């Protein structure tokens, strides 16, 4: 039986909040590199390796939680992922030394890796096809929403310090209670659970190997696009423009508002012009924004450039939840979107040390590290969209089941 409209709204709300709080935990890290480095007596570039570990282990987490979602249901796998990354976020604040800190951040990535794919699949399988574009943009807007929350928490840094900021990462665990009480299981998974034996992941991946490789490469480009414009950007503002405290928070809040606007706008647009065209358009529009974003010096132009850049970057990203779910083989939809997304994260995991190393080699000038990564990623995304698949409005869930096909 199809979920009611009220239940569908609960699903959308829960998965949006899950991704928001997931990103909130992740982005606390970008504000405290220097403080962690000083406390543990290591270099800042060494501390950025913690982000690399988190991004790398997310791929394994996506696989593990995706398989749980395909076997036992989307809902329990989603709750387990949220509970896991919440507790590990708290544990980060208790790390007694750098070694334990790195281990906990690697485990955090494992738990974090399960949320996006399982949540996106649960949502897309539970809503009508006509909702998918706007809801995709809303779901992906959870990522900059979490970044925004982390930036607001940074205002309390004088009282919390870096350990207290990480300990605040336990708060998302409360979302598990909301999911348990209000969110139904995916009608698609329920129907498939009744239909008999499932195909193995290996057999489906062999059948769709070119699609899997394509999606993983696309998501590597996307992760360089987003992490290349976000992770080191607060540090760039701090060190190169000496913007700190409330001024830094203001700029971060503004460009994350731009990211949310872009994700929802281009997700909605994709419902009219198609997923590939919407993604390609957003990526193309980012290219003329690069000089304003990376080479401005006055705070007002820095802020405008950051805002417009994130409209474009997260505009392209806003289409990804629906795009990956629509091209996914239906029998492994709990695994495929999250796994290919996080494999892309794994391939892009060296982004932060790469950008930090380039900046250090250029006398702490971050501009060319920023513009080089973002511009290259945008061009590659546009190129991949020219040869990609389109499966807009493919039937799934309670609204019918077919394997995704290209136009």
HELIX and SHEET records of a PDB file:
HELIX    1   1 UNK A    5  UNK A   27  1                                  23    
HELIX    2   2 UNK A   28  UNK A   31  5                                   4    
HELIX    3   3 UNK A   33  UNK A   40  1                                   8    
HELIX    4   4 UNK A   44  UNK A   47  1                                   4    
HELIX    5   5 UNK A   49  UNK A   72  1                                  24    
HELIX    6   6 UNK A   74  UNK A   92  1                                  19    
HELIX    7   7 UNK A   98  UNK A  124  1                                  27    
HELIX    8   8 UNK A  129  UNK A  131  5                                   3    
HELIX    9   9 UNK A  132  UNK A  153  1                                  22    
HELIX   10  10 UNK A  154  UNK A  156  5                                   3    
HELIX   11  11 UNK A  157  UNK A  167  1                                  11    
HELIX   12  12 UNK A  168  UNK A  174  5                                   7    
HELIX   13  13 UNK A  175  UNK A  182  1                                   8    
HELIX   14  14 UNK A  187  UNK A  194  1                                   8    
HELIX   15  15 UNK A  201  UNK A  207  1                                   7    
HELIX   16  16 UNK A  209  UNK A  230  1                                  22    
HELIX   17  17 UNK A  233  UNK A  240  1                                   8    
HELIX   18  18 UNK A  245  UNK A  273  1                                  29    
HELIX   19  19 UNK A  275  UNK A  287  1                                  13    
HELIX   20  20 UNK A  290  UNK A  295  1                                   6    
HELIX   21  21 UNK A  299  UNK A  317  1                                  19    
HELIX   22  22 UNK A  320  UNK A  327  1                                   8    
HELIX   23  23 UNK A  330  UNK A  332  5                                   3    
HELIX   24  24 UNK A  333  UNK A  347  1                                  15    
HELIX   25  25 UNK A  351  UNK A  361  1                                  11    
HELIX   26  26 UNK A  367  UNK A  386  1                                  20    
HELIX   27  27 UNK A  397  UNK A  399  5                                   3    
END                                                                             
